[in-house]
Amino acid sequence: MVCSLHIDDILSATKFGDLIELSYPIGYSHLGVYDEDGHIIHLQ
C-alpha cells in the first residue's frame, strides 16, 4: 500500500512492529520498525 501522510497521521495509525517506509523525492527511501514509544528503529 502506498500512501502519503504527515508523521502525526502515521504515528497515530501505527502499532508495535509495523514496518514504516519513508520515501524522499530524490528516490531515497528508509525502512524502520515502529516500537510503540513513538520511535522508528532504523533497519539496514
mmCIF entry with sequence, helices, sheets and N, C-alpha, C, O atoms, coordinates in Angstrom:
data_MODEL
# 
_entry.id   MODEL 
# 
_entity.id                         1 
_entity.type                       polymer 
_entity.pdbx_number_of_molecules   1 
# 
_entity_poly.entity_id                      1 
_entity_poly.type                           'polypeptide(L)' 
_entity_poly.nstd_linkage                   no 
_entity_poly.nstd_monomer                   no 
_entity_poly.pdbx_seq_one_letter_code       MVCSLHIDDILSATKFGDLIELSYPIGYSHLGVYDEDGHIIHLQ 
_entity_poly.pdbx_seq_one_letter_code_can   MVCSLHIDDILSATKFGDLIELSYPIGYSHLGVYDEDGHIIHLQ 
_entity_poly.pdbx_strand_id                 A 
# 
loop_
_entity_poly_seq.entity_id 
_entity_poly_seq.num 
_entity_poly_seq.mon_id 
_entity_poly_seq.hetero 
1 1  MET n 
1 2  VAL n 
1 3  CYS n 
1 4  SER n 
1 5  LEU n 
1 6  HIS n 
1 7  ILE n 
1 8  ASP n 
1 9  ASP n 
1 10 ILE n 
1 11 LEU n 
1 12 SER n 
1 13 ALA n 
1 14 THR n 
1 15 LYS n 
1 16 PHE n 
1 17 GLY n 
1 18 ASP n 
1 19 LEU n 
1 20 ILE n 
1 21 GLU n 
1 22 LEU n 
1 23 SER n 
1 24 TYR n 
1 25 PRO n 
1 26 ILE n 
1 27 GLY n 
1 28 TYR n 
1 29 SER n 
1 30 HIS n 
1 31 LEU n 
1 32 GLY n 
1 33 VAL n 
1 34 TYR n 
1 35 ASP n 
1 36 GLU n 
1 37 ASP n 
1 38 GLY n 
1 39 HIS n 
1 40 ILE n 
1 41 ILE n 
1 42 HIS n 
1 43 LEU n 
1 44 GLN n 
# 
_struct_asym.id          A 
_struct_asym.entity_id   1 
# 
_struct_conf.conf_type_id            HELX_P 
_struct_conf.id                      HELX_P1 
_struct_conf.pdbx_PDB_helix_id       AA1 
_struct_conf.beg_label_comp_id       ILE 
_struct_conf.beg_label_asym_id       A 
_struct_conf.beg_label_seq_id        7 
_struct_conf.pdbx_beg_PDB_ins_code   ? 
_struct_conf.end_label_comp_id       ALA 
_struct_conf.end_label_asym_id       A 
_struct_conf.end_label_seq_id        13 
_struct_conf.pdbx_end_PDB_ins_code   ? 
_struct_conf.beg_auth_comp_id        ILE 
_struct_conf.beg_auth_asym_id        A 
_struct_conf.beg_auth_seq_id         7 
_struct_conf.end_auth_comp_id        ALA 
_struct_conf.end_auth_asym_id        A 
_struct_conf.end_auth_seq_id         13 
_struct_conf.pdbx_PDB_helix_class    1 
_struct_conf.details                 ? 
_struct_conf.pdbx_PDB_helix_length   7 
# 
_struct_conf_type.id          HELX_P 
_struct_conf_type.criteria    ? 
_struct_conf_type.reference   ? 
# 
_struct_sheet.id               AA1 
_struct_sheet.type             ? 
_struct_sheet.number_strands   3 
_struct_sheet.details          ? 
# 
loop_
_struct_sheet_order.sheet_id 
_struct_sheet_order.range_id_1 
_struct_sheet_order.range_id_2 
_struct_sheet_order.offset 
_struct_sheet_order.sense 
AA1 1 2 ? anti-parallel 
AA1 2 3 ? anti-parallel 
# 
loop_
_struct_sheet_range.sheet_id 
_struct_sheet_range.id 
_struct_sheet_range.beg_label_comp_id 
_struct_sheet_range.beg_label_asym_id 
_struct_sheet_range.beg_label_seq_id 
_struct_sheet_range.pdbx_beg_PDB_ins_code 
_struct_sheet_range.end_label_comp_id 
_struct_sheet_range.end_label_asym_id 
_struct_sheet_range.end_label_seq_id 
_struct_sheet_range.pdbx_end_PDB_ins_code 
_struct_sheet_range.beg_auth_comp_id 
_struct_sheet_range.beg_auth_asym_id 
_struct_sheet_range.beg_auth_seq_id 
_struct_sheet_range.end_auth_comp_id 
_struct_sheet_range.end_auth_asym_id 
_struct_sheet_range.end_auth_seq_id 
AA1 1 LEU A 19 ? SER A 23 ? LEU A 19 SER A 23 
AA1 2 SER A 29 ? TYR A 34 ? SER A 29 TYR A 34 
AA1 3 ILE A 40 ? HIS A 42 ? ILE A 40 HIS A 42 
# 
loop_
_atom_site.group_PDB 
_atom_site.id 
_atom_site.type_symbol 
_atom_site.label_atom_id 
_atom_site.label_alt_id 
_atom_site.label_comp_id 
_atom_site.label_asym_id 
_atom_site.label_entity_id 
_atom_site.label_seq_id 
_atom_site.pdbx_PDB_ins_code 
_atom_site.Cartn_x 
_atom_site.Cartn_y 
_atom_site.Cartn_z 
_atom_site.occupancy 
_atom_site.B_iso_or_equiv 
_atom_site.pdbx_formal_charge 
_atom_site.auth_seq_id 
_atom_site.auth_comp_id 
_atom_site.auth_asym_id 
_atom_site.auth_atom_id 
_atom_site.pdbx_PDB_model_num 
ATOM 1   N N  . MET A 1 1  ? 0.843  -1.175 0.000  1.00 0.00 ? 1  MET A N  1 
ATOM 2   C CA . MET A 1 1  ? 0.000  0.000  0.000  1.00 0.00 ? 1  MET A CA 1 
ATOM 3   C C  . MET A 1 1  ? 0.888  1.237  0.000  1.00 0.00 ? 1  MET A C  1 
ATOM 4   O O  . MET A 1 1  ? 1.807  1.348  0.811  1.00 0.00 ? 1  MET A O  1 
ATOM 5   N N  . VAL A 1 2  ? 0.615  2.148  -0.894 1.00 0.00 ? 2  VAL A N  1 
ATOM 6   C CA . VAL A 1 2  ? 1.378  3.385  -0.981 1.00 0.00 ? 2  VAL A CA 1 
ATOM 7   C C  . VAL A 1 2  ? 0.490  4.522  -0.516 1.00 0.00 ? 2  VAL A C  1 
ATOM 8   O O  . VAL A 1 2  ? -0.642 4.670  -0.978 1.00 0.00 ? 2  VAL A O  1 
ATOM 9   N N  . CYS A 1 3  ? 1.006  5.320  0.394  1.00 0.00 ? 3  CYS A N  1 
ATOM 10  C CA . CYS A 1 3  ? 0.230  6.472  0.851  1.00 0.00 ? 3  CYS A CA 1 
ATOM 11  C C  . CYS A 1 3  ? 1.176  7.598  1.222  1.00 0.00 ? 3  CYS A C  1 
ATOM 12  O O  . CYS A 1 3  ? 2.356  7.379  1.496  1.00 0.00 ? 3  CYS A O  1 
ATOM 13  N N  . SER A 1 4  ? 0.643  8.785  1.226  1.00 0.00 ? 4  SER A N  1 
ATOM 14  C CA . SER A 1 4  ? 1.423  9.959  1.585  1.00 0.00 ? 4  SER A CA 1 
ATOM 15  C C  . SER A 1 4  ? 0.744  10.623 2.773  1.00 0.00 ? 4  SER A C  1 
ATOM 16  O O  . SER A 1 4  ? -0.324 11.217 2.630  1.00 0.00 ? 4  SER A O  1 
ATOM 17  N N  . LEU A 1 5  ? 1.359  10.525 3.943  1.00 0.00 ? 5  LEU A N  1 
ATOM 18  C CA . LEU A 1 5  ? 0.776  11.053 5.165  1.00 0.00 ? 5  LEU A CA 1 
ATOM 19  C C  . LEU A 1 5  ? 1.798  11.889 5.917  1.00 0.00 ? 5  LEU A C  1 
ATOM 20  O O  . LEU A 1 5  ? 3.005  11.735 5.729  1.00 0.00 ? 5  LEU A O  1 
ATOM 21  N N  . HIS A 1 6  ? 1.309  12.765 6.759  1.00 0.00 ? 6  HIS A N  1 
ATOM 22  C CA . HIS A 1 6  ? 2.179  13.507 7.664  1.00 0.00 ? 6  HIS A CA 1 
ATOM 23  C C  . HIS A 1 6  ? 2.578  12.586 8.812  1.00 0.00 ? 6  HIS A C  1 
ATOM 24  O O  . HIS A 1 6  ? 1.873  11.621 9.104  1.00 0.00 ? 6  HIS A O  1 
ATOM 25  N N  . ILE A 1 7  ? 3.691  12.873 9.456  1.00 0.00 ? 7  ILE A N  1 
ATOM 26  C CA . ILE A 1 7  ? 4.218  11.995 10.509 1.00 0.00 ? 7  ILE A CA 1 
ATOM 27  C C  . ILE A 1 7  ? 3.219  11.779 11.640 1.00 0.00 ? 7  ILE A C  1 
ATOM 28  O O  . ILE A 1 7  ? 3.150  10.676 12.182 1.00 0.00 ? 7  ILE A O  1 
ATOM 29  N N  . ASP A 1 8  ? 2.440  12.802 12.015 1.00 0.00 ? 8  ASP A N  1 
ATOM 30  C CA . ASP A 1 8  ? 1.441  12.636 13.081 1.00 0.00 ? 8  ASP A CA 1 
ATOM 31  C C  . ASP A 1 8  ? 0.378  11.624 12.682 1.00 0.00 ? 8  ASP A C  1 
ATOM 32  O O  . ASP A 1 8  ? -0.073 10.834 13.513 1.00 0.00 ? 8  ASP A O  1 
ATOM 33  N N  . ASP A 1 9  ? -0.028 11.644 11.405 1.00 0.00 ? 9  ASP A N  1 
ATOM 34  C CA . ASP A 1 9  ? -1.015 10.678 10.915 1.00 0.00 ? 9  ASP A CA 1 
ATOM 35  C C  . ASP A 1 9  ? -0.438 9.266  10.927 1.00 0.00 ? 9  ASP A C  1 
ATOM 36  O O  . ASP A 1 9  ? -1.132 8.308  11.267 1.00 0.00 ? 9  ASP A O  1 
ATOM 37  N N  . ILE A 1 10 ? 0.819  9.144  10.560 1.00 0.00 ? 10 ILE A N  1 
ATOM 38  C CA . ILE A 1 10 ? 1.478  7.835  10.543 1.00 0.00 ? 10 ILE A CA 1 
ATOM 39  C C  . ILE A 1 10 ? 1.555  7.261  11.955 1.00 0.00 ? 10 ILE A C  1 
ATOM 40  O O  . ILE A 1 10 ? 1.183  6.109  12.184 1.00 0.00 ? 10 ILE A O  1 
ATOM 41  N N  . LEU A 1 11 ? 2.037  8.065  12.896 1.00 0.00 ? 11 LEU A N  1 
ATOM 42  C CA . LEU A 1 11 ? 2.215  7.570  14.260 1.00 0.00 ? 11 LEU A CA 1 
ATOM 43  C C  . LEU A 1 11 ? 0.896  7.244  14.939 1.00 0.00 ? 11 LEU A C  1 
ATOM 44  O O  . LEU A 1 11 ? 0.845  6.339  15.771 1.00 0.00 ? 11 LEU A O  1 
ATOM 45  N N  . SER A 1 12 ? -0.176 7.961  14.607 1.00 0.00 ? 12 SER A N  1 
ATOM 46  C CA . SER A 1 12 ? -1.471 7.673  15.229 1.00 0.00 ? 12 SER A CA 1 
ATOM 47  C C  . SER A 1 12 ? -2.091 6.389  14.679 1.00 0.00 ? 12 SER A C  1 
ATOM 48  O O  . SER A 1 12 ? -2.985 5.819  15.304 1.00 0.00 ? 12 SER A O  1 
ATOM 49  N N  . ALA A 1 13 ? -1.626 5.931  13.516 1.00 0.00 ? 13 ALA A N  1 
ATOM 50  C CA . ALA A 1 13 ? -2.198 4.739  12.886 1.00 0.00 ? 13 ALA A CA 1 
ATOM 51  C C  . ALA A 1 13 ? -1.324 3.499  13.048 1.00 0.00 ? 13 ALA A C  1 
ATOM 52  O O  . ALA A 1 13 ? -1.711 2.417  12.607 1.00 0.00 ? 13 ALA A O  1 
ATOM 53  N N  . THR A 1 14 ? -0.156 3.633  13.669 1.00 0.00 ? 14 THR A N  1 
ATOM 54  C CA . THR A 1 14 ? 0.763  2.501  13.758 1.00 0.00 ? 14 THR A CA 1 
ATOM 55  C C  . THR A 1 14 ? 0.586  1.703  15.041 1.00 0.00 ? 14 THR A C  1 
ATOM 56  O O  . THR A 1 14 ? 0.072  2.186  16.049 1.00 0.00 ? 14 THR A O  1 
ATOM 57  N N  . LYS A 1 15 ? 1.042  0.449  14.950 1.00 0.00 ? 15 LYS A N  1 
ATOM 58  C CA . LYS A 1 15 ? 1.050  -0.456 16.099 1.00 0.00 ? 15 LYS A CA 1 
ATOM 59  C C  . LYS A 1 15 ? 2.464  -1.015 16.240 1.00 0.00 ? 15 LYS A C  1 
ATOM 60  O O  . LYS A 1 15 ? 3.264  -0.936 15.308 1.00 0.00 ? 15 LYS A O  1 
ATOM 61  N N  . PHE A 1 16 ? 2.765  -1.574 17.395 1.00 0.00 ? 16 PHE A N  1 
ATOM 62  C CA . PHE A 1 16 ? 4.071  -2.168 17.651 1.00 0.00 ? 16 PHE A CA 1 
ATOM 63  C C  . PHE A 1 16 ? 4.435  -3.155 16.542 1.00 0.00 ? 16 PHE A C  1 
ATOM 64  O O  . PHE A 1 16 ? 3.638  -4.028 16.197 1.00 0.00 ? 16 PHE A O  1 
ATOM 65  N N  . GLY A 1 17 ? 5.629  -3.016 15.990 1.00 0.00 ? 17 GLY A N  1 
ATOM 66  C CA . GLY A 1 17 ? 6.127  -3.938 14.981 1.00 0.00 ? 17 GLY A CA 1 
ATOM 67  C C  . GLY A 1 17 ? 5.801  -3.575 13.549 1.00 0.00 ? 17 GLY A C  1 
ATOM 68  O O  . GLY A 1 17 ? 6.260  -4.250 12.628 1.00 0.00 ? 17 GLY A O  1 
ATOM 69  N N  . ASP A 1 18 ? 5.013  -2.520 13.334 1.00 0.00 ? 18 ASP A N  1 
ATOM 70  C CA . ASP A 1 18 ? 4.687  -2.111 11.964 1.00 0.00 ? 18 ASP A CA 1 
ATOM 71  C C  . ASP A 1 18 ? 5.943  -1.644 11.240 1.00 0.00 ? 18 ASP A C  1 
ATOM 72  O O  . ASP A 1 18 ? 6.795  -0.975 11.824 1.00 0.00 ? 18 ASP A O  1 
ATOM 73  N N  . LEU A 1 19 ? 6.049  -2.004 9.961  1.00 0.00 ? 19 LEU A N  1 
ATOM 74  C CA . LEU A 1 19 ? 7.126  -1.503 9.115  1.00 0.00 ? 19 LEU A CA 1 
ATOM 75  C C  . LEU A 1 19 ? 6.705  -0.160 8.548  1.00 0.00 ? 19 LEU A C  1 
ATOM 76  O O  . LEU A 1 19 ? 5.568  0.010  8.106  1.00 0.00 ? 19 LEU A O  1 
ATOM 77  N N  . ILE A 1 20 ? 7.620  0.787  8.562  1.00 0.00 ? 20 ILE A N  1 
ATOM 78  C CA . ILE A 1 20 ? 7.348  2.125  8.049  1.00 0.00 ? 20 ILE A CA 1 
ATOM 79  C C  . ILE A 1 20 ? 8.403  2.448  7.007  1.00 0.00 ? 20 ILE A C  1 
ATOM 80  O O  . ILE A 1 20 ? 9.600  2.297  7.250  1.00 0.00 ? 20 ILE A O  1 
ATOM 81  N N  . GLU A 1 21 ? 7.943  2.897  5.835  1.00 0.00 ? 21 GLU A N  1 
ATOM 82  C CA . GLU A 1 21 ? 8.865  3.329  4.789  1.00 0.00 ? 21 GLU A CA 1 
ATOM 83  C C  . GLU A 1 21 ? 8.707  4.822  4.602  1.00 0.00 ? 21 GLU A C  1 
ATOM 84  O O  . GLU A 1 21 ? 7.605  5.317  4.364  1.00 0.00 ? 21 GLU A O  1 
ATOM 85  N N  . LEU A 1 22 ? 9.814  5.535  4.710  1.00 0.00 ? 22 LEU A N  1 
ATOM 86  C CA . LEU A 1 22 ? 9.837  6.964  4.450  1.00 0.00 ? 22 LEU A CA 1 
ATOM 87  C C  . LEU A 1 22 ? 10.530 7.159  3.110  1.00 0.00 ? 22 LEU A C  1 
ATOM 88  O O  . LEU A 1 22 ? 11.695 6.793  2.950  1.00 0.00 ? 22 LEU A O  1 
ATOM 89  N N  . SER A 1 23 ? 9.816  7.735  2.146  1.00 0.00 ? 23 SER A N  1 
ATOM 90  C CA . SER A 1 23 ? 10.363 7.939  0.806  1.00 0.00 ? 23 SER A CA 1 
ATOM 91  C C  . SER A 1 23 ? 10.598 9.422  0.562  1.00 0.00 ? 23 SER A C  1 
ATOM 92  O O  . SER A 1 23 ? 9.813  10.269 0.989  1.00 0.00 ? 23 SER A O  1 
ATOM 93  N N  . TYR A 1 24 ? 11.666 9.715  -0.115 1.00 0.00 ? 24 TYR A N  1 
ATOM 94  C CA . TYR A 1 24 ? 12.042 11.087 -0.417 1.00 0.00 ? 24 TYR A CA 1 
ATOM 95  C C  . TYR A 1 24 ? 11.972 11.309 -1.922 1.00 0.00 ? 24 TYR A C  1 
ATOM 96  O O  . TYR A 1 24 ? 12.184 10.368 -2.687 1.00 0.00 ? 24 TYR A O  1 
ATOM 97  N N  . PRO A 1 25 ? 11.677 12.541 -2.372 1.00 0.00 ? 25 PRO A N  1 
ATOM 98  C CA . PRO A 1 25 ? 11.522 12.833 -3.807 1.00 0.00 ? 25 PRO A CA 1 
ATOM 99  C C  . PRO A 1 25 ? 12.749 12.504 -4.654 1.00 0.00 ? 25 PRO A C  1 
ATOM 100 O O  . PRO A 1 25 ? 12.614 12.278 -5.856 1.00 0.00 ? 25 PRO A O  1 
ATOM 101 N N  . ILE A 1 26 ? 13.932 12.472 -4.062 1.00 0.00 ? 26 ILE A N  1 
ATOM 102 C CA . ILE A 1 26 ? 15.148 12.199 -4.838 1.00 0.00 ? 26 ILE A CA 1 
ATOM 103 C C  . ILE A 1 26 ? 15.360 10.710 -5.087 1.00 0.00 ? 26 ILE A C  1 
ATOM 104 O O  . ILE A 1 26 ? 16.373 10.316 -5.664 1.00 0.00 ? 26 ILE A O  1 
ATOM 105 N N  . GLY A 1 27 ? 14.406 9.876  -4.652 1.00 0.00 ? 27 GLY A N  1 
ATOM 106 C CA . GLY A 1 27 ? 14.490 8.451  -4.901 1.00 0.00 ? 27 GLY A CA 1 
ATOM 107 C C  . GLY A 1 27 ? 14.998 7.628  -3.736 1.00 0.00 ? 27 GLY A C  1 
ATOM 108 O O  . GLY A 1 27 ? 14.987 6.399  -3.805 1.00 0.00 ? 27 GLY A O  1 
ATOM 109 N N  . TYR A 1 28 ? 15.437 8.266  -2.678 1.00 0.00 ? 28 TYR A N  1 
ATOM 110 C CA . TYR A 1 28 ? 15.941 7.582  -1.488 1.00 0.00 ? 28 TYR A CA 1 
ATOM 111 C C  . TYR A 1 28 ? 14.770 7.175  -0.602 1.00 0.00 ? 28 TYR A C  1 
ATOM 112 O O  . TYR A 1 28 ? 13.809 7.931  -0.459 1.00 0.00 ? 28 TYR A O  1 
ATOM 113 N N  . SER A 1 29 ? 14.843 6.002  -0.013 1.00 0.00 ? 29 SER A N  1 
ATOM 114 C CA . SER A 1 29 ? 13.818 5.598  0.948  1.00 0.00 ? 29 SER A CA 1 
ATOM 115 C C  . SER A 1 29 ? 14.487 4.993  2.179  1.00 0.00 ? 29 SER A C  1 
ATOM 116 O O  . SER A 1 29 ? 15.651 4.594  2.138  1.00 0.00 ? 29 SER A O  1 
ATOM 117 N N  . HIS A 1 30 ? 13.735 4.933  3.264  1.00 0.00 ? 30 HIS A N  1 
ATOM 118 C CA . HIS A 1 30 ? 14.259 4.479  4.545  1.00 0.00 ? 30 HIS A CA 1 
ATOM 119 C C  . HIS A 1 30 ? 13.221 3.559  5.168  1.00 0.00 ? 30 HIS A C  1 
ATOM 120 O O  . HIS A 1 30 ? 12.039 3.904  5.204  1.00 0.00 ? 30 HIS A O  1 
ATOM 121 N N  . LEU A 1 31 ? 13.636 2.395  5.660  1.00 0.00 ? 31 LEU A N  1 
ATOM 122 C CA . LEU A 1 31 ? 12.733 1.471  6.339  1.00 0.00 ? 31 LEU A CA 1 
ATOM 123 C C  . LEU A 1 31 ? 13.026 1.448  7.826  1.00 0.00 ? 31 LEU A C  1 
ATOM 124 O O  . LEU A 1 31 ? 14.176 1.532  8.256  1.00 0.00 ? 31 LEU A O  1 
ATOM 125 N N  . GLY A 1 32 ? 11.957 1.331  8.602  1.00 0.00 ? 32 GLY A N  1 
ATOM 126 C CA . GLY A 1 32 ? 12.105 1.232  10.039 1.00 0.00 ? 32 GLY A CA 1 
ATOM 127 C C  . GLY A 1 32 ? 10.966 0.431  10.636 1.00 0.00 ? 32 GLY A C  1 
ATOM 128 O O  . GLY A 1 32 ? 9.985  0.128  9.956  1.00 0.00 ? 32 GLY A O  1 
ATOM 129 N N  . VAL A 1 33 ? 11.097 0.088  11.908 1.00 0.00 ? 33 VAL A N  1 
ATOM 130 C CA . VAL A 1 33 ? 10.063 -0.639 12.650 1.00 0.00 ? 33 VAL A CA 1 
ATOM 131 C C  . VAL A 1 33 ? 9.593  0.268  13.779 1.00 0.00 ? 33 VAL A C  1 
ATOM 132 O O  . VAL A 1 33 ? 10.407 0.855  14.492 1.00 0.00 ? 33 VAL A O  1 
ATOM 133 N N  . TYR A 1 34 ? 8.285  0.380  13.938 1.00 0.00 ? 34 TYR A N  1 
ATOM 134 C CA . TYR A 1 34 ? 7.712  1.207  15.000 1.00 0.00 ? 34 TYR A CA 1 
ATOM 135 C C  . TYR A 1 34 ? 7.779  0.465  16.325 1.00 0.00 ? 34 TYR A C  1 
ATOM 136 O O  . TYR A 1 34 ? 7.446  -0.718 16.392 1.00 0.00 ? 34 TYR A O  1 
ATOM 137 N N  . ASP A 1 35 ? 8.215  1.163  17.399 1.00 0.00 ? 35 ASP A N  1 
ATOM 138 C CA . ASP A 1 35 ? 8.412  0.483  18.687 1.00 0.00 ? 35 ASP A CA 1 
ATOM 139 C C  . ASP A 1 35 ? 7.382  0.838  19.760 1.00 0.00 ? 35 ASP A C  1 
ATOM 140 O O  . ASP A 1 35 ? 7.567  0.466  20.919 1.00 0.00 ? 35 ASP A O  1 
ATOM 141 N N  . GLU A 1 36 ? 6.323  1.531  19.419 1.00 0.00 ? 36 GLU A N  1 
ATOM 142 C CA . GLU A 1 36 ? 5.209  1.863  20.310 1.00 0.00 ? 36 GLU A CA 1 
ATOM 143 C C  . GLU A 1 36 ? 5.510  2.993  21.286 1.00 0.00 ? 36 GLU A C  1 
ATOM 144 O O  . GLU A 1 36 ? 4.602  3.448  21.982 1.00 0.00 ? 36 GLU A O  1 
ATOM 145 N N  . ASP A 1 37 ? 6.743  3.458  21.361 1.00 0.00 ? 37 ASP A N  1 
ATOM 146 C CA . ASP A 1 37 ? 7.092  4.593  22.213 1.00 0.00 ? 37 ASP A CA 1 
ATOM 147 C C  . ASP A 1 37 ? 7.274  5.858  21.380 1.00 0.00 ? 37 ASP A C  1 
ATOM 148 O O  . ASP A 1 37 ? 7.826  6.848  21.861 1.00 0.00 ? 37 ASP A O  1 
ATOM 149 N N  . GLY A 1 38 ? 6.813  5.827  20.144 1.00 0.00 ? 38 GLY A N  1 
ATOM 150 C CA . GLY A 1 38 ? 6.955  6.975  19.263 1.00 0.00 ? 38 GLY A CA 1 
ATOM 151 C C  . GLY A 1 38 ? 8.259  6.993  18.498 1.00 0.00 ? 38 GLY A C  1 
ATOM 152 O O  . GLY A 1 38 ? 8.603  8.006  17.889 1.00 0.00 ? 38 GLY A O  1 
ATOM 153 N N  . HIS A 1 39 ? 8.996  5.886  18.517 1.00 0.00 ? 39 HIS A N  1 
ATOM 154 C CA . HIS A 1 39 ? 10.277 5.796  17.821 1.00 0.00 ? 39 HIS A CA 1 
ATOM 155 C C  . HIS A 1 39 ? 10.163 4.884  16.608 1.00 0.00 ? 39 HIS A C  1 
ATOM 156 O O  . HIS A 1 39 ? 9.391  3.925  16.596 1.00 0.00 ? 39 HIS A O  1 
ATOM 157 N N  . ILE A 1 40 ? 10.943 5.205  15.601 1.00 0.00 ? 40 ILE A N  1 
ATOM 158 C CA . ILE A 1 40 ? 11.081 4.337  14.438 1.00 0.00 ? 40 ILE A CA 1 
ATOM 159 C C  . ILE A 1 40 ? 12.525 3.841  14.448 1.00 0.00 ? 40 ILE A C  1 
ATOM 160 O O  . ILE A 1 40 ? 13.460 4.634  14.340 1.00 0.00 ? 40 ILE A O  1 
ATOM 161 N N  . ILE A 1 41 ? 12.700 2.536  14.578 1.00 0.00 ? 41 ILE A N  1 
ATOM 162 C CA . ILE A 1 41 ? 14.028 1.930  14.664 1.00 0.00 ? 41 ILE A CA 1 
ATOM 163 C C  . ILE A 1 41 ? 14.511 1.614  13.255 1.00 0.00 ? 41 ILE A C  1 
ATOM 164 O O  . ILE A 1 41 ? 13.844 0.901  12.505 1.00 0.00 ? 41 ILE A O  1 
ATOM 165 N N  . HIS A 1 42 ? 15.665 2.144  12.906 1.00 0.00 ? 42 HIS A N  1 
ATOM 166 C CA . HIS A 1 42 ? 16.256 2.008  11.577 1.00 0.00 ? 42 HIS A CA 1 
ATOM 167 C C  . HIS A 1 42 ? 16.550 0.548  11.242 1.00 0.00 ? 42 HIS A C  1 
ATOM 168 O O  . HIS A 1 42 ? 17.064 -0.198 12.076 1.00 0.00 ? 42 HIS A O  1 
ATOM 169 N N  . LEU A 1 43 ? 16.222 0.152  10.020 1.00 0.00 ? 43 LEU A N  1 
ATOM 170 C CA . LEU A 1 43 ? 16.577 -1.176 9.505  1.00 0.00 ? 43 LEU A CA 1 
ATOM 171 C C  . LEU A 1 43 ? 17.620 -1.009 8.421  1.00 0.00 ? 43 LEU A C  1 
ATOM 172 O O  . LEU A 1 43 ? 17.549 -0.075 7.622  1.00 0.00 ? 43 LEU A O  1 
ATOM 173 N N  . GLN A 1 44 ? 18.584 -1.904 8.389  1.00 0.00 ? 44 GLN A N  1 
ATOM 174 C CA . GLN A 1 44 ? 19.591 -1.860 7.330  1.00 0.00 ? 44 GLN A CA 1 
ATOM 175 C C  . GLN A 1 44 ? 19.440 -3.043 6.427  1.00 0.00 ? 44 GLN A C  1 
ATOM 176 O O  . GLN A 1 44 ? 20.199 -3.188 5.468  1.00 0.00 ? 44 GLN A O  1 
# 
